[in-house]
Amino acid sequence: MPQGLPKFLSNSFVQVGKNGLGHALLSPARVNTTLPSGAHVFLACSTTYPFGNTLHYTYTASAPFTLHLRLPSWATRYEILATSNSGTSRKTNDSLSLRPDPHTGMLRLDLLETGSVEYKIYSDIRTEDRGNDTISVYHGALLYALDVGYTDTIISGTISTSTTVKIPQNVSSSSGGIPNQAHDHIITNTKLWNIAIDPSTLVYHTSSIDNENSELPNPVWAHGAPPNYITATGCEIEWGIEKGLPAPPPLKGKRHCTGKVREVVLRPYGSLKVHMAVLPTVRFTRKS
């Protein structure tokens, strides 16, 4: 079993002081714990994060406690609506007095025994400069890459008949001695990869996935499955291959369109089998 997810989940919530519970790794999760102060807390978070940026919390506690919520460094602003079962509610955001702790980067909420919290995080498209006038494109917690399409050719594996392979009894195998589930994959792009984009034309798109009962496709990391994507205006440029890989992109002054200007699509990096995540930049002159 992969170790990443269990370790991520087990570290999602942290103790803060004697009466605080912090959600450090934002994700859909639950925690049932007793704080050093003696307060017993059950808290559940429902969210489509990192595809959506709204987190819905419900909680029940044996005594008042403090909830700490991580505010990511990329957040442009936030809103929090805390409602207790007694009927009282309070709304706060970055324009009010609530500020993240300078050491932990967390927002502090003093909560009563039972209630709910809605936490909205806002983000803009941002780019990070790479070498030779190239950029990487982000929105929220996700890196976006150029969708160059793909075909997946599956080749059944074979081994030498002189090789001894021990296969578990519950796993079927082919005559070549390799389990039928084992294959070689040849993955090839189906769209142009040698694209430069104009960063000023980046536009973020998403469907409505921030409701408390929103569901994501399963598997969410399949090609085209995430509900978020970014469009940009770009064009094909002269950009060669070296040793089977893209060569360094041409220098900015020698970077010229060789094809028509077109709209290109960037998708979350993890949903693409083949991708270009470091993109050369160009500037298109707009007609007045």
Residue frames as qw, qx, qy, qz and C-alpha x, y, z in Angstrom:
[[0.000, 0.889, 0.459, 0.000, 0.00, 0.00, 0.00],
 [0.363, 0.607, -0.064, 0.704, 1.40, 3.46, -0.85],
 [0.474, -0.357, -0.512, 0.621, 2.68, 5.23, 2.26],
 [0.123, 0.226, 0.066, 0.964, 1.93, 8.79, 1.17],
 [0.422, -0.511, -0.364, -0.655, -1.82, 8.98, 1.85],
 [0.704, -0.520, -0.471, 0.114, -1.81, 7.28, 5.30],
 [0.524, -0.187, -0.233, 0.798, 1.05, 9.52, 6.44],
 [0.026, -0.329, -0.195, -0.924, -0.68, 12.60, 5.02],
 [0.538, -0.561, -0.444, -0.445, -3.95, 11.75, 6.76],
 [0.713, -0.444, -0.437, 0.322, -2.33, 10.92, 10.11],
 [0.417, -0.197, -0.129, 0.878, -0.62, 14.31, 10.10],
 [0.018, 0.617, 0.467, 0.633, -3.60, 16.33, 8.89],
 [0.436, -0.829, -0.164, -0.311, -4.59, 17.43, 12.41],
 [0.515, 0.239, -0.509, 0.647, -2.19, 18.71, 15.04],
 [0.462, -0.712, -0.455, 0.271, -2.41, 19.74, 18.69],
 [0.240, 0.603, -0.061, 0.758, -1.96, 23.46, 19.31],
 [0.213, -0.450, 0.435, -0.750, -1.30, 24.33, 22.94],
 [0.141, 0.007, 0.907, -0.396, -3.42, 22.67, 25.61],
 [0.426, 0.478, 0.617, -0.458, -6.85, 23.45, 24.18],
 [0.388, 0.637, -0.247, -0.619, -6.30, 23.83, 20.45],
 [0.735, 0.179, 0.634, 0.163, -6.83, 21.59, 17.44],
 [0.116, 0.653, -0.342, -0.665, -5.24, 22.59, 14.13],
 [0.829, 0.438, 0.347, 0.011, -6.08, 21.48, 10.58],
 [0.304, -0.656, 0.436, 0.536, -2.59, 21.67, 9.11],
 [0.124, -0.107, 0.804, 0.571, -2.92, 19.61, 5.92],
 [0.529, 0.279, 0.154, -0.787, -6.17, 20.77, 4.35],
 [0.267, 0.064, -0.893, -0.356, -8.20, 17.82, 3.05],
 [0.747, -0.322, -0.220, -0.538, -11.44, 15.91, 3.68],
 [0.434, 0.158, -0.799, 0.385, -10.81, 14.22, 7.01],
 [0.644, -0.648, -0.221, -0.342, -12.16, 13.45, 10.49],
 [0.322, 0.325, -0.688, 0.563, -10.60, 13.50, 13.91],
 [0.707, -0.594, -0.271, -0.272, -11.84, 12.19, 17.25],
 [0.564, 0.246, -0.495, 0.613, -9.52, 13.18, 20.08],
 [0.506, -0.802, -0.294, 0.123, -9.14, 14.41, 23.63],
 [0.304, 0.772, -0.221, 0.513, -7.09, 17.57, 24.09],
 [0.460, 0.086, -0.623, 0.627, -4.69, 18.02, 27.05],
 [0.257, -0.258, 0.229, -0.903, -7.25, 20.40, 28.58],
 [0.289, 0.146, 0.872, -0.368, -9.65, 17.47, 28.83],
 [0.565, 0.447, 0.051, -0.691, -12.02, 18.63, 26.05],
 [0.532, 0.107, 0.810, 0.221, -13.16, 15.74, 23.88],
 [0.327, 0.585, -0.168, -0.723, -13.56, 16.88, 20.26],
 [0.593, 0.275, 0.711, 0.257, -15.05, 15.20, 17.20],
 [0.204, 0.704, -0.132, -0.667, -14.52, 17.25, 14.02],
 [0.662, 0.297, 0.629, 0.277, -15.28, 16.37, 10.39],
 [0.062, 0.590, -0.264, -0.760, -14.20, 18.30, 7.30],
 [0.648, 0.482, 0.582, 0.096, -16.07, 17.93, 4.01],
 [0.078, 0.796, -0.235, -0.552, -14.35, 19.51, 1.01],
 [0.852, 0.484, 0.152, 0.130, -13.27, 19.08, -2.62],
 [0.084, -0.900, 0.412, 0.111, -9.94, 20.79, -1.81],
 [0.248, -0.471, 0.132, 0.836, -7.54, 21.22, -3.62],
 [0.198, 0.375, 0.671, 0.608, -9.95, 21.35, -6.61],
 [0.222, -0.825, -0.337, -0.396, -12.38, 23.51, -4.68],
 [0.338, 0.292, -0.446, 0.776, -11.27, 25.98, -2.03],
 [0.523, -0.477, 0.100, -0.699, -14.15, 25.82, 0.47],
 [0.346, 0.046, -0.897, 0.272, -13.93, 23.63, 3.56],
 [0.609, -0.477, -0.171, -0.610, -17.03, 22.73, 5.59],
 [0.231, 0.178, -0.836, 0.466, -16.50, 21.69, 9.23],
 [0.677, -0.535, -0.222, -0.454, -18.95, 20.22, 11.72],
 [0.324, 0.298, -0.733, 0.518, -17.87, 19.60, 15.29],
 [0.701, -0.610, -0.249, -0.273, -19.05, 18.38, 18.66],
 [0.381, 0.380, -0.601, 0.592, -16.99, 19.00, 21.81],
 [0.550, -0.518, -0.624, 0.199, -17.44, 18.38, 25.53],
 [0.314, -0.750, -0.171, 0.556, -16.14, 21.91, 26.27],
 [0.345, 0.927, -0.064, -0.134, -15.18, 25.07, 24.36],
 [0.763, -0.196, 0.342, 0.512, -11.95, 24.68, 22.35],
 [0.107, 0.776, -0.255, -0.567, -9.85, 26.57, 19.81],
 [0.820, 0.380, 0.387, 0.181, -9.77, 25.59, 16.14],
 [0.165, -0.678, 0.392, 0.599, -6.74, 26.62, 14.09],
 [0.765, 0.550, 0.335, 0.011, -7.04, 26.68, 10.29],
 [0.541, -0.244, 0.375, 0.712, -4.04, 26.91, 7.98],
 [0.390, 0.858, 0.095, -0.322, -4.09, 29.86, 5.59],
 [0.819, 0.189, 0.276, 0.466, -1.99, 28.92, 2.52],
 [0.327, -0.475, 0.148, 0.803, 0.65, 31.43, 1.42],
 [0.150, 0.173, 0.623, 0.748, -1.00, 31.69, -2.01],
 [0.013, -0.709, -0.697, 0.102, -4.35, 32.86, -0.58],
 [0.151, 0.412, 0.156, 0.885, -5.43, 36.31, -1.74],
 [0.386, -0.317, 0.265, -0.825, -8.20, 36.54, 0.86],
 [0.247, -0.155, -0.953, 0.079, -10.50, 34.37, 2.96],
 [0.517, -0.369, -0.018, -0.772, -13.92, 34.25, 4.62],
 [0.223, -0.045, -0.931, 0.285, -15.00, 32.28, 7.68],
 [0.569, -0.375, -0.130, -0.720, -18.56, 31.74, 8.87],
 [0.198, 0.050, -0.902, 0.380, -18.78, 30.08, 12.28],
 [0.596, -0.348, -0.212, -0.692, -22.22, 28.99, 13.52],
 [0.084, -0.154, 0.879, -0.443, -23.01, 27.44, 16.89],
 [0.238, -0.356, -0.875, -0.227, -25.99, 25.19, 17.50],
 [0.089, -0.529, -0.560, 0.632, -27.31, 27.78, 19.93],
 [0.329, 0.818, 0.464, 0.083, -28.12, 29.90, 16.86],
 [0.129, -0.896, 0.162, 0.392, -25.34, 32.47, 17.09],
 [0.805, 0.367, 0.219, 0.410, -23.09, 33.05, 14.09],
 [0.171, -0.856, 0.185, 0.451, -20.14, 35.26, 13.28],
 [0.777, 0.550, 0.152, 0.265, -18.47, 36.02, 9.99],
 [0.338, -0.798, 0.272, 0.419, -14.91, 37.17, 9.60],
 [0.795, 0.540, 0.097, 0.261, -12.46, 37.72, 6.79],
 [0.693, 0.026, -0.059, 0.718, -9.03, 39.18, 6.07],
 [0.077, 0.624, 0.088, 0.773, -10.35, 42.76, 6.19],
 [0.610, -0.728, -0.106, -0.294, -11.29, 42.30, 9.87],
 [0.324, -0.793, 0.479, -0.192, -9.15, 41.66, 12.91],
 [0.929, -0.156, 0.334, 0.021, -8.48, 37.95, 12.38],
 [0.343, 0.776, -0.519, -0.101, -4.91, 37.46, 11.18],
 [0.937, 0.054, -0.331, 0.093, -2.86, 34.28, 10.78],
 [0.681, -0.675, 0.177, 0.221, -0.30, 33.52, 13.45],
 [0.296, 0.847, -0.419, -0.138, 3.09, 34.73, 12.11],
 [0.261, -0.483, 0.836, 0.005, 4.78, 31.51, 13.25],
 [0.495, 0.121, 0.858, -0.060, 2.24, 28.83, 12.29],
 [0.143, 0.044, -0.563, -0.813, 0.39, 30.59, 9.47],
 [0.173, -0.420, -0.889, -0.066, -2.90, 29.51, 11.09],
 [0.310, -0.445, -0.103, -0.834, -6.11, 31.38, 11.84],
 [0.100, -0.070, -0.852, 0.510, -7.50, 30.98, 15.37],
 [0.491, -0.387, -0.359, -0.693, -11.20, 30.47, 16.12],
 [0.146, -0.092, 0.783, -0.598, -12.59, 30.11, 19.65],
 [0.503, -0.166, -0.633, -0.564, -15.53, 27.72, 19.41],
 [0.622, -0.274, 0.400, -0.614, -18.31, 26.55, 21.67],
 [0.574, -0.171, 0.791, -0.125, -19.29, 22.94, 22.20],
 [0.535, 0.330, 0.758, 0.175, -21.25, 22.23, 19.00],
 [0.309, 0.790, 0.053, -0.527, -21.57, 23.91, 15.62],
 [0.775, 0.410, 0.346, 0.335, -20.18, 24.34, 12.12],
 [0.189, -0.709, 0.249, 0.632, -17.57, 26.41, 10.29],
 [0.721, 0.612, 0.273, 0.178, -17.40, 27.33, 6.60],
 [0.410, -0.646, 0.310, 0.565, -13.91, 28.35, 5.48],
 [0.673, 0.701, 0.212, 0.105, -13.47, 29.89, 2.01],
 [0.488, -0.496, 0.332, 0.637, -10.02, 30.52, 0.57],
 [0.540, 0.819, 0.113, -0.161, -9.65, 32.72, -2.51],
 [0.610, -0.303, 0.468, 0.563, -6.89, 32.49, -5.08],
 [0.467, 0.784, -0.140, -0.384, -5.78, 34.05, -8.34],
 [0.896, 0.359, -0.027, 0.260, -3.71, 32.61, -11.15],
 [0.288, -0.868, 0.354, 0.195, -0.05, 33.08, -10.37],
 [0.840, 0.475, -0.202, 0.169, 3.09, 32.35, -12.34],
 [0.631, -0.662, 0.291, 0.283, 6.59, 31.56, -11.19],
 [0.406, 0.805, -0.396, -0.171, 9.55, 32.51, -13.33],
 [0.917, -0.123, 0.292, 0.242, 11.83, 29.75, -14.56],
 [0.438, -0.430, 0.421, 0.668, 15.01, 29.99, -16.60],
 [0.195, -0.007, 0.634, 0.748, 15.24, 31.59, -20.05],
 [0.383, 0.084, -0.060, -0.918, 11.92, 33.48, -19.94],
 [0.472, -0.219, -0.808, -0.276, 9.80, 30.46, -19.09],
 [0.411, -0.328, 0.355, -0.773, 7.11, 30.16, -16.43],
 [0.182, -0.227, -0.954, 0.068, 5.12, 27.65, -14.40],
 [0.380, -0.352, -0.212, -0.829, 1.41, 28.31, -13.86],
 [0.168, -0.177, -0.872, 0.424, -0.48, 27.77, -10.58],
 [0.434, -0.460, -0.158, -0.758, -3.93, 28.33, -9.16],
 [0.799, -0.504, 0.079, -0.318, -4.55, 27.57, -5.52],
 [0.637, -0.515, 0.572, 0.049, -2.57, 24.53, -4.43],
 [0.853, 0.263, 0.435, 0.117, -2.32, 23.04, -7.94],
 [0.176, -0.476, 0.540, 0.672, 0.33, 23.25, -10.63],
 [0.717, 0.570, 0.271, -0.296, -1.09, 23.40, -14.17],
 [0.378, -0.324, 0.678, 0.540, 0.56, 22.01, -17.29],
 [0.435, 0.382, -0.394, -0.714, -0.09, 22.14, -21.01],
 [0.782, 0.135, 0.564, -0.228, -2.45, 19.36, -22.09],
 [0.175, 0.510, -0.664, -0.518, -0.73, 17.69, -25.04],
 [0.885, 0.119, -0.120, -0.434, -3.10, 14.72, -25.16],
 [0.221, -0.465, 0.858, 0.005, -1.93, 11.13, -25.11],
 [0.867, 0.104, -0.360, -0.329, -2.30, 7.66, -26.52],
 [0.497, -0.495, 0.682, -0.209, -1.50, 4.63, -24.39],
 [0.758, 0.300, -0.534, -0.224, -0.23, 1.56, -26.22],
 [0.700, -0.467, 0.478, -0.251, -0.18, -1.48, -23.93],
 [0.597, 0.434, -0.670, -0.076, 2.33, -4.22, -24.61],
 [0.916, -0.377, -0.017, -0.132, 2.11, -7.51, -22.72],
 [0.186, -0.767, 0.614, -0.018, 5.35, -8.33, -20.96],
 [0.964, 0.154, -0.215, 0.005, 7.50, -11.32, -21.83],
 [0.361, -0.755, 0.548, 0.008, 10.62, -12.81, -20.26],
 [0.355, 0.454, -0.805, -0.141, 13.20, -15.36, -21.24],
 [0.892, -0.183, -0.303, -0.283, 12.10, -18.96, -20.80],
 [0.679, 0.135, -0.567, 0.446, 15.34, -19.58, -18.92],
 [0.069, -0.370, 0.388, -0.841, 14.29, -17.13, -16.20],
 [0.345, -0.384, -0.844, 0.147, 12.53, -18.49, -13.14],
 [0.220, -0.356, 0.054, -0.906, 9.70, -16.28, -11.87],
 [0.132, -0.286, -0.880, 0.356, 7.77, -17.05, -8.68],
 [0.299, -0.315, -0.278, -0.857, 4.16, -15.93, -9.00],
 [0.366, -0.053, 0.648, -0.665, 1.64, -16.00, -6.11],
 [0.179, 0.221, 0.954, 0.097, -0.98, -18.71, -6.50],
 [0.239, 0.705, 0.571, -0.345, -3.84, -16.21, -6.70],
 [0.163, 0.728, -0.237, -0.622, -2.25, -14.33, -9.63],
 [0.846, 0.404, 0.345, 0.051, -2.82, -15.65, -13.15],
 [0.233, -0.630, 0.472, 0.570, 0.05, -15.49, -15.62],
 [0.696, 0.601, -0.199, -0.339, 0.60, -15.71, -19.32],
 [0.976, 0.131, -0.026, 0.170, 2.69, -18.34, -21.03],
 [0.451, 0.672, -0.314, 0.497, 5.65, -15.98, -20.80],
 [0.627, -0.213, -0.566, 0.492, 5.65, -16.30, -17.02],
 [0.064, 0.105, -0.210, 0.970, 4.67, -12.69, -16.24],
 [0.170, 0.476, 0.713, -0.486, 1.43, -11.89, -14.36],
 [0.262, 0.599, 0.622, 0.430, -1.35, -10.85, -16.74],
 [0.139, -0.937, -0.280, 0.156, -1.68, -7.58, -14.81],
 [0.426, -0.602, 0.278, 0.616, 1.88, -6.56, -15.73],
 [0.611, 0.687, 0.323, 0.226, 2.27, -4.58, -18.95],
 [0.394, -0.178, 0.149, 0.889, 4.57, -2.13, -20.65],
 [0.235, 0.856, 0.416, -0.200, 2.98, 1.19, -21.61],
 [0.414, 0.092, 0.287, 0.859, 4.10, 3.38, -24.49],
 [0.038, 0.828, 0.454, -0.328, 2.57, 6.81, -23.93],
 [0.393, 0.147, 0.353, 0.836, 2.75, 9.39, -26.71],
 [0.143, 0.495, 0.236, -0.824, 1.41, 12.94, -27.00],
 [0.401, 0.524, 0.705, 0.259, -1.28, 13.63, -29.61],
 [0.127, 0.968, 0.214, 0.040, -1.13, 17.45, -29.62],
 [0.458, 0.678, -0.237, 0.524, 1.58, 20.02, -30.14],
 [0.703, -0.535, -0.278, 0.379, 4.00, 20.29, -27.22],
 [0.495, -0.012, 0.047, 0.867, 6.28, 23.07, -28.54],
 [0.073, -0.824, -0.452, -0.333, 3.95, 25.87, -27.48],
 [0.260, 0.007, -0.315, 0.913, 4.70, 29.32, -26.08],
 [0.152, -0.744, -0.649, -0.046, 1.96, 31.23, -24.24],
 [0.037, 0.552, -0.055, 0.831, 1.13, 34.85, -23.48],
 [0.268, -0.216, -0.771, 0.535, 0.82, 35.02, -19.65],
 [0.205, 0.109, 0.180, -0.956, -1.51, 38.02, -19.86],
 [0.582, -0.017, -0.452, -0.676, -4.17, 35.80, -21.51],
 [0.230, -0.031, -0.946, 0.228, -4.40, 33.15, -18.74],
 [0.565, -0.274, -0.038, -0.777, -8.02, 32.53, -17.64],
 [0.098, -0.095, 0.935, -0.327, -9.14, 30.15, -14.88],
 [0.634, -0.128, -0.392, -0.654, -12.24, 27.96, -15.34],
 [0.001, -0.048, 0.940, -0.339, -14.06, 25.71, -12.88],
 [0.455, -0.442, -0.629, -0.450, -17.46, 24.17, -12.27],
 [0.482, -0.599, 0.191, -0.610, -19.44, 24.57, -9.06],
 [0.758, 0.000, -0.634, 0.152, -17.66, 22.19, -6.68],
 [0.132, 0.309, -0.542, 0.771, -17.63, 24.13, -3.41],
 [0.681, -0.406, -0.102, -0.601, -21.00, 22.99, -2.04],
 [0.481, -0.469, 0.663, -0.329, -20.92, 20.84, 1.06],
 [0.826, 0.088, 0.535, -0.153, -22.27, 17.82, -0.84],
 [0.520, 0.714, -0.374, -0.285, -20.20, 18.29, -4.01],
 [0.880, -0.155, 0.428, 0.135, -18.58, 15.14, -5.35],
 [0.074, 0.686, -0.574, -0.440, -15.52, 14.77, -7.54],
 [0.841, 0.323, -0.357, -0.247, -15.11, 12.26, -10.37],
 [0.632, -0.479, 0.608, -0.037, -13.54, 8.95, -9.38],
 [0.660, -0.330, -0.115, 0.665, -10.71, 8.61, -10.22],
 [0.044, 0.951, 0.147, -0.270, -10.26, 12.37, -10.01],
 [0.257, -0.671, 0.475, 0.508, -6.73, 12.27, -11.47],
 [0.641, 0.328, 0.629, 0.293, -7.83, 10.70, -14.77],
 [0.238, 0.009, 0.356, 0.904, -7.22, 12.75, -17.90],
 [0.209, -0.359, -0.401, -0.817, -9.87, 15.48, -18.14],
 [0.461, -0.512, -0.723, 0.052, -11.52, 14.47, -14.85],
 [0.269, -0.366, -0.387, 0.803, -10.60, 17.45, -12.62],
 [0.171, 0.826, 0.537, 0.012, -13.25, 20.18, -12.86],
 [0.140, -0.885, 0.091, 0.435, -10.59, 22.93, -13.14],
 [0.726, 0.248, 0.311, 0.561, -8.57, 24.09, -16.12],
 [0.115, -0.743, 0.062, 0.657, -6.83, 27.20, -17.42],
 [0.665, 0.613, 0.332, 0.266, -6.89, 28.57, -20.96],
 [0.273, -0.676, 0.219, 0.649, -4.31, 30.80, -22.61],
 [0.636, 0.759, -0.039, -0.131, -3.44, 32.17, -26.01],
 [0.553, -0.514, 0.559, 0.343, -0.36, 30.55, -27.48],
 [0.681, 0.646, -0.235, -0.253, 1.37, 29.47, -30.64],
 [0.955, 0.001, 0.109, 0.276, 3.73, 26.81, -31.92],
 [0.008, -0.913, 0.377, 0.157, 7.38, 27.87, -31.93],
 [0.745, 0.455, -0.476, 0.107, 10.54, 26.39, -33.41],
 [0.485, -0.608, 0.540, -0.323, 11.77, 24.19, -30.58],
 [0.619, 0.365, -0.679, -0.150, 13.76, 21.07, -31.18],
 [0.935, -0.333, 0.010, -0.120, 14.39, 17.70, -29.58],
 [0.226, 0.663, -0.688, 0.188, 17.68, 16.60, -28.07],
 [0.125, 0.191, -0.944, 0.236, 18.28, 12.99, -27.03],
 [0.281, -0.397, -0.860, -0.155, 14.59, 12.28, -27.04],
 [0.227, -0.666, -0.526, 0.477, 13.70, 15.24, -24.83],
 [0.203, 0.947, 0.205, 0.142, 12.76, 18.89, -25.49],
 [0.589, 0.227, -0.140, 0.763, 15.87, 20.95, -26.06],
 [0.173, -0.464, -0.315, 0.809, 16.30, 24.24, -24.18],
 [0.346, 0.812, 0.467, -0.044, 13.72, 26.64, -25.62],
 [0.497, 0.503, 0.127, 0.696, 14.97, 29.30, -28.03],
 [0.267, -0.214, -0.295, 0.892, 16.11, 32.59, -26.54],
 [0.191, 0.685, 0.505, -0.490, 13.44, 35.24, -26.12],
 [0.165, 0.657, -0.243, -0.694, 14.68, 37.33, -29.05],
 [0.175, 0.255, -0.826, -0.472, 14.63, 34.28, -31.34],
 [0.230, 0.279, 0.891, -0.273, 11.25, 32.98, -30.23],
 [0.341, 0.212, -0.268, -0.876, 8.80, 33.35, -33.11],
 [0.726, 0.222, 0.493, -0.424, 5.46, 31.75, -33.92],
 [0.030, -0.226, 0.829, 0.511, 5.67, 29.13, -36.66],
 [0.052, -0.421, -0.883, -0.201, 1.97, 28.28, -36.52],
 [0.213, -0.627, -0.317, -0.679, -1.28, 30.14, -36.04],
 [0.141, -0.248, 0.549, -0.786, -2.19, 31.75, -32.74],
 [0.590, -0.284, -0.685, -0.321, -4.59, 29.48, -30.87],
 [0.593, -0.570, 0.258, -0.507, -6.23, 28.81, -27.53],
 [0.526, 0.195, -0.809, 0.174, -4.45, 26.16, -25.47],
 [0.739, -0.554, -0.146, -0.355, -5.58, 24.35, -22.34],
 [0.192, 0.415, -0.761, 0.460, -3.65, 23.75, -19.13],
 [0.791, -0.403, -0.338, -0.311, -4.88, 21.11, -16.67],
 [0.612, -0.687, 0.364, -0.146, -3.81, 20.00, -13.18],
 [0.167, 0.633, -0.751, -0.088, -0.39, 18.40, -13.51],
 [0.370, -0.193, 0.884, -0.210, -1.32, 15.14, -11.81],
 [0.715, 0.392, 0.449, -0.366, -4.14, 14.42, -14.30],
 [0.579, 0.723, -0.281, -0.251, -1.89, 14.43, -17.37],
 [0.951, -0.056, 0.208, 0.221, 0.12, 11.44, -18.58],
 [0.598, 0.205, 0.169, 0.756, 2.25, 13.69, -20.81],
 [0.106, -0.947, -0.292, 0.089, 2.65, 17.35, -20.02],
 [0.470, 0.406, -0.106, 0.777, 4.69, 20.51, -20.35],
 [0.434, -0.773, -0.416, 0.201, 4.82, 22.34, -17.01],
 [0.332, -0.584, 0.120, 0.731, 7.56, 24.88, -17.87],
 [0.503, 0.693, 0.487, 0.172, 6.36, 27.05, -20.73],
 [0.375, 0.025, 0.169, 0.911, 8.14, 29.68, -22.84],
 [0.117, 0.744, 0.434, -0.493, 6.46, 33.07, -22.98],
 [0.286, 0.294, 0.438, 0.800, 5.55, 35.33, -25.89],
 [0.126, 0.517, 0.356, -0.768, 3.62, 38.57, -26.14],
 [0.302, 0.499, 0.688, 0.432, 0.89, 39.09, -28.70],
 [0.006, -0.074, 0.019, 0.997, 0.13, 42.60, -29.91],
 [0.210, 0.570, 0.757, -0.242, -3.53, 43.43, -29.42],
 [0.144, 0.416, 0.451, 0.777, -5.43, 45.35, -32.04],
 [0.070, 0.207, 0.390, -0.894, -7.09, 48.52, -30.78]]
